Amino acid sequence: MKGPVVAGGLVLALLLGFVIARSTASPPPAAPAPTAIPSHSHGGATSGDLGGLSLSAGGFTLVPSTTTFTAGAAQPFTFKVLGADGKAVTRFVVNHDKLMHLVVARHDLSGFQHLHPEMAPDGTWSIPLTLPSAGIWRIYTDFVALDAAGTQAPTTLAVDATVAGDYQPVALAAPARTAEVAGMTVAMEGTPVVNATQPLSLRILASGSPVTDLERYLGAYGHLVVLREGDMGYLHVHPEDQLVGGAVKFWLSAPSVGRYRMYFEFQRAGQVHRVEFTVDVR
């Protein structure tokens, strides 16, 4: 009888050990949380990479209806964004209250516009567009689309447009720490550094006192578009969700030495204002 008893005891011990191991084992790791999209920081607000240098990137291609305009004349501008399969993309993600941000500037960095076209069911975007003066203009399409795998893809595509006529370039303003608009002064605090993320704050003053009644515009207290002189490299950044010390605070990294033009938009009393700064990064 000793053999069966010993065998039974071994089986019981093995079963007991299995139960204890199951009860004390660490739970399986939780599935990773989905990666959040940066706050509309197309082009690499923290990595220093600029976008808008090509009409095709990341499997998407910009196809404009025309790239020729008449100075000062409003004309319909339509375009499509094609996916890797050559078909028009129709699945876009609302980002800062809009499906598409259209930004326009002349190659001398003057004439800035920030517009929001509408999309038809077939993926055709349209908006009336006026390019006020002769020269070469850069048109940026700034969006978040869903790729073939359903992944959200922040993308900036761009194309040049030509306006015939007597081109008179506008000299880029010298670097300055303050800019004026509608009786307000906007002071820039911080200095961009090459390939190092640094805070950059914009403080708005009226009659020398801080403005405390800023309103959200397109979901944020401010919008900052940065263009690099020379190749028109593009960066569109949004600030921290709340004001910091009464200022609109961004995080920014310059991708290279050179001169940049910064276009800062904010809203007060229902009116959108814009100021511009030239920054010399050394």
C-alpha positions as CSV (number, residue, x, y, z in Angstrom):
1,M,0.0,0.0,0.0
2,K,3.0,2.3,0.4
3,G,3.5,2.7,-3.3
4,P,0.0,4.0,-4.1
5,V,0.0,6.3,-1.1
6,V,3.3,7.9,-2.2
7,A,2.2,8.3,-5.7
8,G,-1.1,9.9,-4.6
9,G,0.9,12.3,-2.4
10,L,3.1,13.3,-5.3
11,V,0.1,14.0,-7.5
12,L,-1.5,16.0,-4.7
13,A,1.7,18.0,-4.2
14,L,2.0,18.7,-7.9
15,L,-1.6,19.9,-8.1
16,L,-1.2,22.1,-5.1
17,G,2.0,23.6,-6.5
18,F,0.2,24.4,-9.8
19,V,-2.6,26.2,-8.0
20,I,-0.2,28.3,-5.9
21,A,1.8,29.2,-9.0
22,R,-1.3,30.3,-10.8
23,S,-2.5,32.4,-7.9
24,T,0.8,34.2,-7.3
25,A,1.9,34.7,-10.9
26,S,2.1,38.3,-12.1
27,P,-0.8,39.3,-14.3
28,P,-0.2,39.6,-18.0
29,P,1.0,43.1,-19.0
30,A,-1.8,45.4,-20.1
31,A,-2.1,46.3,-23.8
32,P,-0.2,49.5,-24.6
33,A,-2.4,52.6,-24.7
34,P,-2.9,54.1,-28.2
35,T,-0.3,56.7,-29.1
36,A,-1.8,60.2,-28.9
37,I,-1.2,62.6,-31.8
38,P,0.9,65.6,-30.8
39,S,-1.1,68.8,-30.5
40,H,-1.2,69.5,-34.2
41,S,2.6,69.8,-34.2
42,H,3.0,68.9,-37.8
43,G,6.5,69.0,-39.1
44,G,8.1,68.0,-35.8
45,A,7.7,70.7,-33.1
46,T,10.0,68.7,-30.8
47,S,12.1,66.8,-33.3
48,G,13.1,69.8,-35.3
49,D,11.9,68.4,-38.7
50,L,10.1,70.8,-41.0
51,G,7.3,69.7,-43.3
52,G,5.7,71.2,-46.4
53,L,8.8,70.6,-48.6
54,S,7.0,68.2,-51.0
55,L,3.7,67.6,-52.7
56,S,4.0,63.9,-51.8
57,A,4.9,62.4,-48.4
58,G,3.9,59.5,-46.2
59,G,1.9,57.8,-48.9
60,F,-0.2,60.9,-49.6
61,T,0.0,63.1,-52.7
62,L,-1.5,66.6,-53.2
63,V,-3.2,67.1,-56.6
64,P,-4.2,70.8,-57.1
65,S,-6.7,71.9,-59.8
66,T,-4.4,74.8,-60.8
67,T,-1.2,76.5,-59.8
68,T,-1.7,79.7,-61.8
69,F,-3.5,82.7,-60.4
70,T,-4.2,86.3,-61.4
71,A,-3.1,88.9,-58.9
72,G,-5.9,90.2,-56.7
73,A,-8.6,88.1,-58.3
74,A,-10.6,85.6,-56.2
75,Q,-10.8,82.3,-57.9
76,P,-11.9,78.8,-56.9
77,F,-9.1,76.7,-55.7
78,T,-9.8,72.9,-55.6
79,F,-7.5,70.0,-54.8
80,K,-7.5,66.3,-53.7
81,V,-5.3,64.3,-51.5
82,L,-4.5,60.9,-53.0
83,G,-3.6,57.9,-50.9
84,A,-1.0,55.2,-51.8
85,D,-3.7,53.5,-53.9
86,G,-4.1,56.5,-56.1
87,K,-7.6,57.2,-54.9
88,A,-8.9,60.4,-53.3
89,V,-8.7,60.3,-49.5
90,T,-12.0,61.0,-47.8
91,R,-11.3,59.9,-44.2
92,F,-9.8,62.8,-42.3
93,V,-9.7,63.5,-38.6
94,V,-10.9,66.8,-37.1
95,N,-7.9,68.5,-35.7
96,H,-8.3,71.8,-33.8
97,D,-11.9,72.1,-35.0
98,K,-11.1,71.6,-38.7
99,L,-10.5,68.8,-41.1
100,M,-8.1,70.8,-43.2
101,H,-5.9,73.9,-42.6
102,L,-4.7,75.7,-45.8
103,V,-1.8,78.0,-45.2
104,V,-0.5,80.3,-47.9
105,A,2.6,82.6,-48.1
106,R,4.7,84.2,-50.8
107,H,8.3,83.1,-51.1
108,D,9.5,86.3,-49.6
109,L,7.5,85.2,-46.5
110,S,4.9,88.0,-47.0
111,G,1.1,87.7,-47.6
112,F,0.4,85.0,-45.0
113,Q,-3.1,83.5,-45.0
114,H,-4.7,80.7,-42.8
115,L,-7.8,79.3,-44.4
116,H,-10.2,76.3,-44.0
117,P,-11.5,74.7,-47.2
118,E,-14.5,72.4,-47.4
119,M,-14.6,68.8,-48.7
120,A,-17.1,67.3,-51.0
121,P,-18.1,63.6,-50.6
122,D,-15.7,62.6,-53.4
123,G,-12.7,64.0,-51.6
124,T,-12.5,67.3,-53.5
125,W,-11.5,70.3,-51.3
126,S,-12.5,73.8,-52.4
127,I,-12.2,77.4,-51.3
128,P,-12.1,80.8,-52.9
129,L,-8.5,81.9,-52.9
130,T,-7.0,85.4,-53.6
131,L,-3.3,85.8,-54.1
132,P,-2.9,89.6,-54.0
133,S,0.4,90.2,-55.8
134,A,2.8,88.8,-58.4
135,G,5.3,86.2,-57.4
136,I,5.7,82.6,-56.4
137,W,3.4,81.5,-53.6
138,R,3.6,78.4,-51.4
139,I,0.3,76.6,-50.7
140,Y,0.3,74.2,-47.7
141,T,-2.3,71.6,-46.9
142,D,-2.1,70.6,-43.3
143,F,-4.3,67.7,-42.1
144,V,-4.6,64.4,-40.2
145,A,-5.8,61.6,-42.5
146,L,-6.5,57.9,-41.9
147,D,-4.1,55.7,-43.9
148,A,-5.0,52.3,-45.3
149,A,-4.5,50.7,-41.9
150,G,-6.7,53.2,-40.2
151,T,-3.8,54.9,-38.5
152,Q,-4.0,58.6,-37.9
153,A,-1.3,60.3,-40.0
154,P,-0.5,64.0,-39.4
155,T,0.7,65.3,-42.8
156,T,1.7,68.6,-44.5
157,L,1.9,68.7,-48.3
158,A,2.6,71.8,-50.3
159,V,2.8,73.1,-53.9
160,D,4.0,76.3,-55.5
161,A,1.6,78.7,-57.3
162,T,2.5,81.3,-59.8
163,V,1.1,84.8,-60.0
164,A,2.2,86.6,-63.2
165,G,3.2,90.3,-63.1
166,D,5.8,92.7,-61.8
167,Y,7.3,91.0,-58.8
168,Q,8.3,93.4,-56.0
169,P,9.9,91.4,-53.2
170,V,9.2,92.6,-49.6
171,A,12.3,92.7,-47.4
172,L,12.1,90.5,-44.3
173,A,11.7,92.6,-41.2
174,A,14.6,92.6,-38.8
175,P,14.4,90.3,-35.7
176,A,12.4,91.9,-32.9
177,R,11.0,90.8,-29.5
178,T,7.7,92.7,-29.8
179,A,5.0,93.2,-32.4
180,E,1.9,95.5,-32.5
181,V,-1.6,94.7,-33.6
182,A,-5.0,96.4,-32.9
183,G,-3.6,98.5,-30.0
184,M,-2.0,95.5,-28.4
185,T,1.7,94.5,-27.9
186,V,2.7,90.9,-28.2
187,A,6.1,90.1,-26.5
188,M,8.0,87.0,-27.4
189,E,9.9,85.3,-24.6
190,G,12.4,82.5,-25.3
191,T,14.8,81.7,-28.1
192,P,14.6,78.8,-30.5
193,V,17.7,76.5,-30.4
194,V,18.9,74.1,-33.1
195,N,17.7,70.6,-32.4
196,A,16.8,71.3,-28.8
197,T,13.2,71.8,-27.6
198,Q,12.8,75.1,-25.8
199,P,9.8,77.0,-24.4
200,L,8.6,80.0,-26.5
201,S,5.9,82.1,-24.9
202,L,3.9,84.9,-26.4
203,R,2.6,87.5,-23.9
204,I,-0.2,89.9,-25.0
205,L,-0.4,93.4,-23.4
206,A,-2.9,96.2,-23.8
207,S,-1.9,99.7,-22.5
208,G,1.0,98.0,-20.7
209,S,-1.3,95.5,-18.8
210,P,-1.6,91.8,-19.5
211,V,-4.6,90.8,-21.5
212,T,-6.7,88.3,-19.5
213,D,-9.6,87.8,-21.8
214,L,-8.1,85.7,-24.6
215,E,-10.5,83.3,-26.2
216,R,-9.9,79.9,-27.7
217,Y,-9.5,80.0,-31.5
218,L,-9.8,76.6,-33.3
219,G,-9.5,74.9,-29.9
220,A,-6.4,76.6,-28.6
221,Y,-5.3,80.0,-27.1
222,G,-2.9,80.5,-30.0
223,H,-1.5,79.1,-33.2
224,L,2.0,79.4,-34.4
225,V,3.2,78.8,-38.0
226,V,6.9,78.9,-38.6
227,L,8.4,79.2,-42.1
228,R,12.1,78.8,-42.9
229,E,13.6,81.4,-45.2
230,G,15.1,79.8,-48.4
231,D,13.2,76.5,-48.7
232,M,9.8,77.5,-47.1
233,G,10.0,74.6,-44.7
234,Y,6.9,74.5,-42.5
235,L,6.0,74.0,-38.9
236,H,2.5,74.4,-37.3
237,V,2.5,74.2,-33.5
238,H,-0.2,74.7,-30.9
239,P,0.5,75.7,-27.3
240,E,-0.1,74.1,-23.9
241,D,-3.9,73.7,-23.3
242,Q,-3.9,76.4,-20.6
243,L,-2.2,79.8,-20.4
244,V,1.0,79.6,-18.5
245,G,1.6,82.7,-16.3
246,G,-0.8,84.6,-18.5
247,A,1.1,83.8,-21.7
248,V,0.6,81.4,-24.6
249,K,3.3,78.8,-24.2
250,F,4.7,76.7,-27.1
251,W,7.5,74.2,-27.2
252,L,9.7,74.6,-30.3
253,S,12.9,73.2,-31.8
254,A,14.7,74.8,-34.7
255,P,15.9,72.3,-37.3
256,S,18.9,74.4,-38.5
257,V,20.6,77.7,-38.3
258,G,18.9,80.4,-40.5
259,R,16.2,82.9,-40.5
260,Y,12.6,82.1,-39.8
261,R,9.3,84.0,-39.9
262,M,6.8,83.2,-37.2
263,Y,3.1,83.9,-37.6
264,F,1.2,84.0,-34.3
265,E,-2.6,84.0,-34.3
266,F,-4.9,84.6,-31.3
267,Q,-8.5,85.6,-30.6
268,R,-10.0,88.3,-28.4
269,A,-13.6,89.6,-28.3
270,G,-14.4,87.4,-31.3
271,Q,-11.7,88.9,-33.5
272,V,-8.7,86.9,-34.7
273,H,-5.4,88.8,-34.7
274,R,-2.1,88.0,-36.2
275,V,1.4,89.2,-35.5
276,E,4.7,88.2,-37.2
277,F,8.2,87.8,-35.9
278,T,11.5,87.3,-37.6
279,V,13.9,85.0,-35.7
280,D,17.5,84.5,-36.5
281,V,18.7,81.1,-35.2
282,R,22.5,80.9,-34.9
